[in-house]
């Protein structure tokens, strides 16, 4: 395996090129090519043939292949299943909102967190993605669809804060003015609640939006559906969120999947309102997506509305998230599972 060139930042590229006897400005030329989604070094026509040849022997570009592409007939959502260089697959979803085209990307192959309602975690964690593999999901979604991407959400397969260093490097790459230049305010990162990592993220001074997958206001309910709660109980999580807000000034967004008879009663809504009291937050109620392998079912529309009313009665801004791409298995991890079952493996030639 050669070095993974697209995971390198500009100072690292400058150093690598200096070792090849190249001047500093070449690094910027190379960086620009990489972040335009060049598939081969030969495309980089403003670099000499000799340099392109040297790069080819020392570095890998590894562009992902489209293993599957599914477009929703309902709302223009496009779901991509990417085959990575080692044969593993991950998903991204392109969503078309009025505020711009948004891509939801994966941060890991599989997930170790074990949430009871989530398809991504059923096979456990396979491995973490490199910064380049996250960047490529944005780049190649843009190139394949022909649509400019203005927003990114890290809400696909995996737990981004479990892959902290690579995710941070990815964020800085995708934000770079000579690259895709996507503003931090246009990026959301979603976590199931790894408290020490939330504290660390607060110290990075990034203007991104932190989404926290809360899904329950009490330890009794949350520990039933999210094993991570046993390590970091609700009070500690909300304390970390308060700290995050105090350090960054950024309002937290809480995700709340509505699960019938588990976390959707008026009493639970009151508990949630009390838990979030005084914290500048926004609650996203998401009717649970039905995952075939799980006995958990979505709440009724009536239960969702009643829940929303109670939260709003307490002054907590609440939206019920529109479900996009429901005809194309667009929720977390579903397409990868289906494909793996059909093909038993994502590896080409198997
Ligand atoms: N690991 C991160 C990000 C990936 S999951 C996290 O936990 O936040 C993205 C969001 O989808 C999370 O809020 C997750 O809890 C939610 N989710 C997973 N499975 C779901 C399902 N079946 N229905 C509704 N939301 C689901």
Boltz pocket constraint, residues with backbone or C-beta under 6 A from the ligand:
constraints:
  - pocket:
      binder: B
      contacts: [[A, 113], [A, 115], [A, 117], [A, 118], [A, 119], [A, 154], [A, 155], [A, 156], [A, 157], [A, 158], [A, 159], [A, 160], [A, 190], [A, 191], [A, 192], [A, 193], [A, 211], [A, 212], [A, 213], [A, 255], [A, 257], [A, 286], [A, 287], [A, 288], [A, 289], [A, 290], [A, 291], [A, 331], [A, 332]]
      max_distance: 6.0
